[in-house]
Amino acid sequence: MAPLLDICHALDPVAFARERLNFQPDTKQALVLASRSKQVILNCTRQWGKSTLTAAQAVFTAWHEPESLILVMSPTERQSSELVRKAAAFLSRLGVKRRGDGGNKISLLLPNRSRIIGLPGNEAGDRGFSGVRLLLVDEPRASTRISISPCSPSSPSAAAMSG
């Protein structure tokens, strides 16, 4: 890949999604993907593409920020697995073979040492993570919000919530 195109993709998550991940976000999805907001809440219809969109955001962050930690929290392990599976499919389009991080059941480890980890949204599973770069919460409930507050990241583009 040409260095100039790499720079363009590092600065533009929408171009990265379209050209590298072969994901064509619609206008509203592109606005969400390009957002630099610290927190984003998605309240959309079923099948709008929240999981695909957030998987693309997770891959963009993990790909461009070495050693970053992305956490995916859902009410159930199955839901977290589904979003991580979508991220794995995007990574395969980048030539990255699926590989776990060795310590977490639902996880992806990138060549740059970034990790995407899926967790069920409960206190027992979400403790012990620090330096979280991106936190994706699927179908947040009051109990989920309480359990994630101690580890909420403070960096830009830190949290995206869908429900």
Buried (B, 14 or more C-beta within 10 A) or exposed (E): EEEEEEEEBBEBBBBBBBBBBEBEBEEEBBEBBEBEEEEBEBEBEEEBBBBBBBBBBBBBBBBBBEEBBBBBBBBEBEBBBBBBBBBBBBBEEEEBEEEBBEEBBBBBBBEEEBBBBBBBBBEEBBEEBEEBBBBBBBBBEEEBEEBBEEBEBEEEBBBBBBE
